[in-house]
Amino acid sequence: MSKNTKIITYYLPQYYETKENNNWWGNGFTEWVNVKNAKPLFKNHDQPKKPYNANYYCLLDENTLKWQAALASKNGIYGFAFYHYWFKGRLLLERPIDIVHTNKDINIKFMLFWANHTWYKSKEGKKEILIKQSYGQLEDWRKHYLYFRNFFTDERYIKDDNMPVIGIYMPQDIIEKDKMYAKWNQWAIADGYNGIKIIESLNHKSEILNFKRSCVNNQYKIAGVLREPNLAKEIILRRPDIKLKKVIQKPTKPFIYSYKKIMENEKKTALQYAKENNIYLGINTNWDNTPRHGIYGEVFQNFDVNKFKEIFFNMYKISCLNKKEYIFINAWNEWAEGMYLEPDNIYGNALLEAINEIRKMEF
């Protein structure tokens, strides 16, 4: 059997209370608040989403993390890419990864994926800054590297040729990223690794072009991952009902995409970059972010397990045939964006079972 591509899923840690979220969103806030409060906004709109057996878990419970890890591993998921929130030394939502790190019987590979964006509070299409991202200089980069290093020593941490892997969500926002990456690489070598491997999220077509230009004479190992459904949505005109001659209009309902069309776009993009050795493919499950954004949100229509199974088969096959090390699925548990692999009250465990069936195939 050929060496198959490893499956990594993005993992959202916002399922426990924090002081900051209670201040910003109200006491008792977790992502489940958005999920439970969601309402159907048009005919046959599948909201609210409900986890199987009303499993509105708390990620401070290590048994929940053990359950997630066991379920993922059983169904062919290689690892979790935990979103990591670092604001020049200030951490947010770090408790779940700390629990994983300190409990060696949570049996799952993992990596940190720095979600390095400013946090906003959106209301009726307008944004308020909650906490602003900044990057600092050498001392700040060193402090951040030392935080990463705590996890690198864990045998479960994902490494490629003895290089710990770090994901970066918005690399284009880091003005001195080359210097920062080079320093991280230097410090990793000093710690006995072969350097670090950076995986940049490629969220827009323009970022792919910039990424390819920047991959020349790097002092570190770098790869990119196609961020879906961002790229697939970008091909389609987005939200024409909101903007007209620079006048903001209040929409009457969410913007609706065809799930079939989105999946076709994802496959086209995957085939376009399949031969690029340092670009990994990405795929999403479903998409519906109306629990967060209401009528300003977006919905994929006519999702079903068979359609997902078909597109995952195609994308996984492309990845395996082109000997790509990883494929990234968006996401393990983005319930308020309708992107999750965890069991729900409609499909049960069907998405994970489909993945497990396909990843055993020989290509």
Secondary structure, DSSP 8 states (H G I E B T S, - for coil): -----EEEEEE----S--HHHHHHH-TT--HHHHHHH----STT---S--BGGG----TT-HHHHHHHHHHHHHTT--EEEEEEEEETTEEES-HHHHHHHH-TTS--EEEEEE----EEEEETTEEEEEE------HHHHHHHHHHHHHHHTSTTB-BSSS-BEEEES-GGG-TTHHHHHHHHHHHHHHTTSS--EEEEEE-SHHHHHHHHHH-SS-SSEEEEEE-TTHHHHHTS---TTTEETTEE---SS-EEEEHHHHHHHHHHHHHHHTT-TTEEEEEE---B-HHHHGGGSEEEES--HHHHHHHHHHHHHHHHHTT-SEEEEE-SEEGGGTEE-S-BTTTBTHHHHHHHHHHTS--
